[in-house]
Every structure is written in C-alpha cells, then in structure tokens.
Amino acid sequence: MTLKKTLNQSLNLKDIARTIKSLLYTKELAVDLFIGKTNPISMIVSTGSRSLDGILGGGIRSGMVTDFFGRSGTGKSQLCFTICVNYAKEINPGESILFIDTTGNFRPERIQEIASGKGEKDVLRKISYIRVFNSSDQSHALSRIHGMSPKIIVVDNVSSLISNEFSGARMHLRLMKHIHSLSLTAVTLDCAVVVTNMLRHAPYNGSLTDREFMASSISLCTHIRARLEMADLARLLYKATLVHPTGPKSSFFGIKKIGITDA
C-alpha cells in the first residue's frame, strides 16, 4: 500500500497540509526571533556547562524549543534537572517552571541535591510538576499554564507516550501538533521550552543507523537540536553535538553532585 493511500484512509490530507503549513510558519517566526527581526530574546540561562552553552548560542533561550536527544543514560534528565535549578535562580516572584513528566523520571531529591550544591533554597517550590500517563493528558497539560507565568517548560520525554498509543502517519501528526503547540507557547509567552527524545535504529541511505526518533516530525518546529552521547563512562564524560541550526559543533560536559558542569 502506498503512503498516499495510507494517509487517505487514516487521515484527512487537508488536516496534514494545514498542520505542516502552521508548523513552518511558527518556525519562520522563531528564526526571525533568533536573528533579531522581531522582539529580542529576553532570557538566556546557562545549562551549567560553559562548553555546552557555547554550542547553544549562550544557553537555553526563551522563545524557542530546544531538543536534546540520545540514548538512555546520556544525561538528558540530569540536564533537565540542572536547567530547572538554574532557571529557579533567575525567575522573578510569581514566575514558575513547568515540568511535564511522561516517563516517571522526575526526581525531586536530585533537584534538591543540585540546588543545595549551588547554595539555592526553595527551588522545588518554584517548579510546577505534572505527571502525565497518556498523550491526551500530555497535550492538555499546556492548557494549565494560564496564570502560571512559566519561564520554562520541560517535557521529558516528548515522544514516549505518543509512540505507545499511535503508529504510522497518525503518530507523526500527533507529535507534530504537540511540538507546534509547544513552539507557539514559547513564542507567545516568551518562555523557553526544553524537550527530550530518544534514539532509534532507522533506515538511512540504504542502511540502518542511529537517528532521533521521529526526527522528521520533531525537526519541523524545534529550533535547536543537540544529540547527547556518553563519551567516557569511567570519567563520566558526555558529548553534545549540535545538529540544528548550524551544526555540527560538539562540546563535552560532566555530571557531578551539582548537576551539569564543564568536563
């Protein structure tokens, strides 16, 4: 069965076209923001590693979706925890951090450990935590941000629940719509969005290779993408490679008691 027939049977092609058109418009708006054609970026917060900040253009940027992807054990969640602590130091009273957890990897005790190592207190009070168990809850979580004034939204992991519930074209469309909503939220609220994602074996140029899971759908509306890898297990050394927008650029970082650090 051809892809066109599959799409015709399972989805409305006009809906697909409308979704892709809106995704591309949002990405153009964010790129304009990145190069200064519209409102300037108002907030850039460090990841904890100057080397990693360097390939990201200074750190985590408001108004943009930053995607960190890699295998399990490559530091994705630890990076999210450190970013939350670093944002907690910068936000004003009344502002917050939204953490959407799709896998159960959220560890408040680890966040507290990172915060204590940095001399920060009451960090957990600034984090609004939402544990979601299905893709509908994941999408609806964004409707709860009104009145929360989030300066950053973290989604760890962005594709897990969607891939469990859908397959084929429906899976890709569902993810595209969710990333689109996250991107619009980042631009309209001038907040940062950080998502994590997995690696999967996928065919490429006639052979199987490690690629970001559903990369073609995620890349439509994520503005910065970086792959994380374990570089040296004995030294707890990790490698980040910028894939988009200007890649490939690489940096190395470590994970210690105080979270993400320079290697």
N, C-alpha and C positions, 0 to 999 in steps of 0.2 A: 504493500500500500504506500502511495506517495505521501510526502509530508503535506502537500496541499489538500489531499483527500482527508487525511487525518485531522487537519485543522478545521476543514469544513464540517466534519462530522462532530467534532468535540467543542468547537468554539466559534463564535461569531467573528469573521475576519475583520469586520469594521471595528469591533472592540479592540482587536490586536493592533490595527493600524492607529486607532485613536490613542491607545496606551503608549505605543512607541513614539508617536509624534509628541505627546506631552512629556515623555522622558527626555527626548532630545532637546526640547525647549528648556526644560529645567537645567539640563547640563550646560547649555549655552549660557544661561543666566549665571550659573555658578562660575563658569570660566571667565565671564566678564567681570565677576566679582573678584576673582583671583588676580586678574591683571589690572584691576583698578578702574574699569569703565563705569561701574556703578558705585554703590556705597562701599567705603573701605572696610576691610576686615577689622573687626573691633577687638578681637581677643585671640591671642596665640599662647598656649600653655605647654610647658615642657612635658615630654614623656618621662623625664628623669635621666635620659642619656643625651648628652650634647651631640654625640655622633649620630644617633638616630634622629634627633631634632634636625640635624644638618641636611639629611636627605629628604625630610618632610617640609623643608622651607621654613624651619624655625620651631616646629612643634605641631600640636593639634590646633587646627584653625576653625574658628567659628564660621558658620555659613556654609560648611562643606561636610560631605560624608567621606570619612577615612576608613578604608577597608584593610584589615590585617588578616591574612590567611596563611594557613600552614597546617602541618600535621599536628596530632596531639602531642603535647609536651614541648612545644616550640615557644612557649611564653605568651600566648595570646591572652589568656585570662589574667596572668600576672601583670601584663601591660595594662589591661583594663583597670585593674585594682589600683595600680600606681597612678594612672591618669586621673582616676576619681579623687585620690588623695591630693594630687597637685591642683586639681580644679577647686577642691574644697578650700584651699589656701587663698584662692583668687576671687571667689564669688562674693557678692555683697549680701547683706541681710535680706531675706525674702527670696533670694535666688536658690536654686537647688540643682541636684544631679539626679538624673533618672537612669536607673539600671534595670533593663529588661532581660531577665534570665530565662532562656529557653531549655537549658540542659541541667540545671541544678548545680552549676559550678560556682555560684556566688559563695564567697567565704568571708563573712563579716569579721571573723577573728584575724584573718590575714590582712584585711584592710586596716584593722586596728593596729596590728603589728607594724605595718608600713608607716602609718600615721605617727605612732609612738616613736619610731626611729627617726622621724623627721621633726619631732617636737610639736606635733599637731594634736589638738584635742577636739572632741565633739564632731569628728568627721562623719561618723555614721548618722548623726542627726541631720546632716545635710543631704543624705542620699535617700531618695525615694525608690524603694525596691519593689519590683513587680515580677513575680514568678508566673510564667505562662505555661500552659500544658497543651495547647493546640494552636494552630495557625490563626484561627479567628480571634482568640484572646491576644495573640501577638499583634495583630493588626489593630484591634480595638484599644490596646494599651496606649496608643498615640492619642486617642480621644480624651485621655485622662490628664493631658498635660496642661489644659486650660486652667489658669490660676496657680500653676506650679512654678512658672518662670524658670524652666530648666536652662542652664547654660551649656549643658552637655547631656546627650542621650547615648547610652551604651547599650548595644544589643549583642549579647553573647549567648548563642550563635545565631546568625541571621537566617540560615537555610535549613537547619536541622528539622524543625517541626514541619516545614513546608514540604520537604523531600519525603518525610514519613507519610504524609497524607495525600500527596498528589504525584502524578507521573506524567512524562511526556510534555506536550505543549502547555497543559494546564499548570504544571509545576512551574515552568518558566514564566508564564504570565502572572501567576500569583506572586512570585518573587519580584518580578519587575514592578508590579503595582505597589508592593510593600516598600521597595527601595525608592520608588518615586515619591511615596508619602513621606519617607524619612528625609529625602532631599528637599522637598518643598518645606518641611518643617524647619530644616536647617537654615534655609534661605529666609523664610518669612519671620522666624523668631530670632534670627541671628545667633543661633546656638550651634555648637559642634555636635556632630554625630559620629560615633565610632562603632563599627560593626566588625565581628569576627566571622571567619568562614573556614571551610575545610579544603583539603586537597583530595582529589580522586584520580585514579588511573583513567585516562580518556584518550581516544584515538586522535592523533595529530600527525599530519604528513605521512600517513601510512603505517604508523607505529603507535604503541601505547606509551604515554608519558604522563608524568605528574602535572596536573593542571588544577587551577582553582575550580572548585565545584560550581557548576552553572555560571562560569565566568562571563559568557556572552550576555547573560541576562543582568548580572550584577554590574558589569562594566558600563552599561548604558547610563547609569545615573549615580555612580560613585566617582568622586573627583580625585581622590588619592588612593592608590592601591599599593600595598607592600607585602611581599612574601617573607614569612619568618621561617627560619631553619635552625636546627641545632648544629653548631659549628664544632664544638668540642665538649663532649659530655663531662670529661674529667675536670675541666676548668669551668664548667657551667657557662660556656661562651656561646652566644647566639648571634645569628646573622640576619640582617634585614636587607632586602633588596627592593628598591623602588621599581615598580612595574609601570605605573602611570602617575603623573602625566609625562615626565621627561625621561624615565629610566633608560637603561639600567644603571642605578647607582646603589652601592652597598655600604653598610655600616655594621659594626659589631657592638654588642652590648652584653651586660651581665645581669643576673638576677640575684640579689642579696636580701638580707633581712629588711632593708629599707626599700625593697622593690627594684625597679629597673634602674640600672646605673651604667656608667661607662665601663667598658671592658677593662 
